[in-house]
Amino acid sequence: MHRIDVHHHLIPPAYRDRLAAHGIAAAGGRDLPAWSVEQSLAVMDRAQIASAILSVSTPGTTFLSDAGEAADLARRINDDTAALIADQQRLGFLATVPMPDASSAASEARRALDELHADGVVLLANARGTYLGEDGQDELFRALDDRSATVFVHPSDLPGPTVPGIPPFAADFLLDTTRAAYLLVANGVRHRFPNINFILSHAGGFVPYASYRMAVAIAGTSSRSPLDVRDDFSSFYFDTALSGSPAALPSLLAFADPGHVLFGSDWPFAPETAVQYFTAGLDTYTRGDAELARRIARDNALALFPSLGSPVPTRRPAVSDRVRGAVTRAVMRGVTRVLDDRA
């Protein structure tokens, strides 16, 4: 019982009813699953999860076009969630905010963080087609930066038609997260609001795999070097939800900054069999490196969510982390030299 799960969803009863009233019975191509505090705790016990940070998944409040209604629903969700977990020492929560109205979102973020003591905020990668990181969101980012807030970036349906036979959660979600991460870096949000800790869902979508390509693209339209841009991408936090595989983990661990990989389950949208499957994959991959396993399972999350346990001493990065970092930086310096020579 040691893991801290940073990607664990809830569906409050009143929120489910509101979705049903608008004819919404699915999210990301999956039917809305059953959820209760008791079910969360039972799954956590079986998966050896000590604590979980709860968040509402897509569509959040985006199915409401009226800004006032969306703000009221966000407030209701946060109040209900705070009440649901008030006597649960093992559960925290991330506040829902009514994007794409950045001003209303900032107001609710301040209230939820200051008054309800939320552990952070969940932001959808896009809210009705407006992407995180686009212009006009500084009021929200300023409120979050002032509070050194943790922001969990969760994907939503892409602002375009789906492809028949491809459920959004299987592929589109990964692109959605990647688009938001790209804009947060390209538009300078990572630099202008350095106190915000962004967690990217599902190992960052395509970010680890495509980071060098994206860094070159951004550097080509700015005065920054690809290496600096690439470091912005690696400074995000990443969860392992649905990503504990021998294909995804090598790329993620070679790319992310040391201490920036966190355990995530994605329950209940990921059924318990999937949670167990990917958790076993993560355990198998980290077997033989007890320190790495412990940091991903628990210690890294404590830096963002200290209320879930005692602070741990700052460790010197493991040798494997230092080697990975040195190799990736050497590669990017080589890319930079090639680009400079061509220029």
Buried (B, 14 or more C-beta within 10 A) or exposed (E): EBBBBBBBBBBBEEBBEBBEEEEEEEBBBBEBBEBEBEBBBEBBEEBEBBBBBBBBBBBBBBBBEEBEBBBBBBBBBBBBBBEBBEEBEBBBBBBBBBBBBBBBBBBBBBBBBEEBEBBBBBBBBBBBEBBBBBEEBBBBBBBBBEBEBBBBBBBBBBEEEEEEEEBBBEBBBBBBBBBBBBBBBBBBBBEEBEEBBBBBBBBBBBBBBBBBEBBBBBBEEEEBBBBBBBBBBBBBBBBBBBBBBEEBBEBBBBBBBBBBBBBBBBBBBBBBEBBBBBBEBBBEBBEEBEBBBBBBBBBBBBBBBEEBBEEBEEEEBBEBBEEBBEEBBEEBEEBBEEBEEEE
